[in-house]
Amino acid sequence: MLISLPPEQTPVVQECYQGNGQSYRGTSSTTITGKKCQPWSSMVPHRHMKTPERYPDAGLTMNYCRNPDYCRNPDGDVNGPWCYTMSPRKLFDYCDVPQCGKLLSFLEGDDFSDKCSVISPIQICKRKALS
């Protein structure tokens, strides 16, 4: 009797976030203003209470093991994933991560419609009908 086991499944990491981003587990480590994220386990340059120990279900422990400055949303902030910054003058900032499925204005290009849909990290835009 031959028993076949299912292949090991690798978790899918999306580079966009759903809802408020609390479940985001992507790899972004840069804010919307271009600042580098402070590691969650570090208290330099900013002391904070959002540690892996205090938020064990927020992905900060896993984050710490891989690269502790990935963006997260441990407290369910309605504006999406954020991080403490490495800038002594800026405590925290929101991360440069798109919301999955959100419509965005398309800024350039006559060949595309004025709205694009972000699905995972890919933007899908409808081409304008040729006249």
RALINVEN-V923232 format. One record per run of one state. SS is the DSSP state (alpha for helix, beta for strand, coil for the rest). FROM is the first residue (numbers start at 0). TO is the last residue. If there is no record, write none. Layout:
# RALINVEN-V923232
ss=SS from=FROM to=TO
ss=SS from=FROM to=TO
This chain:
# RALINVEN-V923232
ss=coil from=0 to=14
ss=beta from=15 to=16
ss=coil from=17 to=28
ss=beta from=29 to=30
ss=coil from=31 to=34
ss=beta from=35 to=36
ss=coil from=37 to=58
ss=alpha from=59 to=66
ss=coil from=67 to=70
ss=beta from=71 to=71
ss=coil from=72 to=80
ss=beta from=81 to=84
ss=coil from=85 to=90
ss=beta from=91 to=94
ss=coil from=95 to=96
ss=beta from=97 to=98
ss=coil from=99 to=101
ss=beta from=102 to=104
ss=coil from=105 to=110
ss=beta from=111 to=118
ss=coil from=119 to=120
ss=beta from=121 to=126
ss=coil from=127 to=130
